[in-house]
């Protein structure tokens, strides 16, 4: 029913290396994200342009179908590669990605006729912690790429989108950590301290 697609292998200039592979509490960060979310999915895949670096995961790996098109190209690759009708897309650098929030997004998609369920926060929409209906979204993203779009949500007007309000999101992510992403060594250290203070982590 649902594929979990983890977006990995992007440039990490501020980190000085591929942040998905850097140790988080002693293990590669991406492994933490996989383990937090894998139980919600029937299939887990990883999109990366450095597949050899991720072979240790033992998961299907997919390089960008349209290299150089940034996050939108990565999303297109994820939906194209997925075998299930629904696709949960997560960034590789979110150590507190929320299975409960993804399950809520999935259930809303199943219960309604929308094509995307995307949470929002104080910073705006969170397309890399969202669930997509593959059949409707894939052609819309393809059209956006062909039109030269780069913005990750440029194609949203072509489909039915259900946006979770910050209040709805907060009920499933009460500590407000699900969208925390890591871009610098100091953010890594802060997130590790946070993880050590979490009962479930």
C-alpha positions in Angstrom: 0.0 0.0 0.0 2.8 2.5 0.9 6.4 3.0 -0.1 8.8 4.8 2.1 11.3 6.8 0.0 14.2 8.4 1.7 15.9 11.2 -0.2 19.7 10.9 0.3 23.0 11.7 -1.2 22.6 15.5 -1.6 25.4 18.0 -1.4 26.3 18.8 2.2 28.7 21.7 1.8 28.2 23.1 5.3 28.8 19.6 6.8 31.9 18.9 4.8 30.6 15.5 3.7 27.5 13.5 3.0 25.5 14.1 6.1 23.3 11.1 5.7 26.4 8.9 6.3 27.9 10.8 9.2 27.6 9.1 12.6 24.6 10.0 14.7 25.0 8.5 18.2 27.6 6.2 16.6 25.6 5.0 13.6 25.0 6.6 10.1 22.2 9.2 10.3 20.2 7.6 7.5 20.1 4.3 9.3 18.3 6.1 12.2 15.8 7.5 9.8 15.2 4.1 8.2 14.7 2.4 11.5 12.3 5.1 12.8 10.0 4.8 9.7 10.4 1.4 8.1 7.5 -0.2 10.0 4.9 2.0 8.4 5.8 0.9 4.8 5.5 -2.2 2.6 8.6 -1.1 0.7 11.6 1.1 1.6 13.7 2.7 -1.1 16.5 5.3 -1.1 17.1 7.9 -3.8 20.8 8.8 -4.2 23.3 9.6 -6.8 26.0 7.8 -4.8 24.5 4.3 -4.7 27.8 2.6 -3.7 27.9 4.6 -0.5 24.5 3.3 0.6 24.9 -0.3 -0.4 25.3 -1.2 3.3 21.6 -0.5 3.9 20.6 -3.5 1.8 17.8 -1.4 0.3 16.8 -0.7 -3.4 18.8 2.4 -4.5 17.7 4.8 -7.3 19.8 7.5 -8.9 18.0 10.7 -10.2 16.2 10.2 -13.5 16.9 13.9 -14.2 20.2 14.7 -12.6 20.8 18.3 -11.5 17.2 19.1 -10.9 17.5 19.3 -7.2 14.9 18.2 -4.7 12.1 18.2 -7.3 14.1 15.8 -9.4 14.6 13.6 -6.4 10.9 13.6 -5.6 10.2 12.6 -9.2 12.7 9.8 -9.0 11.2 8.5 -5.7 7.6 8.4 -7.0 8.7 6.8 -10.3 10.7 4.1 -8.5 8.0 3.3 -5.9 6.0 0.1 -6.4 3.2 1.0 -4.1 0.3 3.4 -4.8 1.1 5.7 -1.9 4.6 7.1 -1.2 5.8 8.6 2.0 8.8 10.8 1.3 11.3 11.6 4.0 14.6 13.5 4.1 17.7 11.6 5.2 18.7 14.3 7.6 15.7 14.4 9.9 16.7 12.4 13.0 13.2 12.8 14.6 11.1 12.0 11.6 7.8 10.9 13.0 6.2 7.6 12.2 3.0 8.7 14.0 2.7 11.8 11.8 3.3 9.8 8.6 0.6 7.3 9.6 -1.8 10.1 10.2 -1.0 11.5 6.7 -1.4 8.1 5.1 -4.8 7.6 6.8 -6.0 10.9 5.6 -5.0 10.1 2.1 -6.8 6.8 2.2 -10.0 8.3 3.7 -10.3 11.2 1.2 -9.8 11.9 -2.5 -6.8 14.1 -2.0 -3.5 13.4 -3.8 -1.0 14.9 -1.3 -1.1 15.2 2.5 1.6 17.7 3.6 2.2 19.0 7.1 3.0 22.6 7.8 5.0 24.3 10.5 6.0 27.8 11.5 8.6 27.6 8.7 6.0 26.7 6.1 5.1 23.5 4.2 7.2 20.3 4.8 7.2 18.4 1.5 10.0 16.0 2.7 7.7 14.7 5.5 4.6 14.1 3.3 2.6 11.4 1.7 1.8 11.3 -2.1 -0.6 9.5 -4.3 1.7 8.2 -7.0 -0.8 8.0 -9.9 -1.8 11.6 -9.6 1.4 13.2 -8.5 3.9 11.6 -10.9 2.6 13.1 -14.1 2.1 16.5 -12.4 5.7 16.5 -11.3 6.9 15.4 -14.7 5.0 18.3 -16.3 6.6 20.7 -13.8 10.1 19.5 -14.6 9.4 19.8 -18.3 8.3 23.3 -17.7 11.6 24.1 -16.0 10.3 24.4 -12.5 12.6 23.9 -9.5 10.3 24.6 -6.6 9.4 21.4 -4.7 5.7 22.4 -4.6 5.5 24.1 -8.0 3.1 21.3 -9.2 0.6 21.5 -6.3 -2.0 23.5 -8.2 -2.4 20.5 -10.6 -3.5 18.0 -7.8 -5.6 17.9 -4.7 -3.5 18.9 -1.7 -4.5 18.6 2.0 -2.3 20.7 4.2 -2.1 19.9 7.9 -2.3 23.0 10.0 0.5 23.5 12.5 -2.0 22.6 15.2 -2.9 19.3 13.5 0.8 18.6 13.1 1.6 19.4 16.7 -0.9 16.8 18.0 1.2 14.0 16.3 4.5 15.7 16.9 4.1 17.4 20.3 7.7 18.2 20.8 8.0 19.8 17.4 11.0 17.9 16.3 9.8 15.9 13.3 11.1 18.4 10.7 14.4 19.3 12.4 17.1 18.8 9.8 20.8 18.9 10.3 23.1 21.0 8.2 26.1 21.8 10.4 28.3 19.9 12.9 26.9 22.0 15.7 23.3 21.0 14.7 24.4 17.4 14.8 25.7 17.7 18.3 22.6 19.5 19.5 20.4 16.9 17.9 22.4 14.1 19.6 21.9 15.7 22.9 18.1 16.0 22.2 18.0 12.3 21.1 19.7 11.2 24.3 17.0 13.0 26.3 14.1 11.4 24.5 12.6 8.3 26.3 11.8 6.5 23.0 15.3 7.1 21.5 
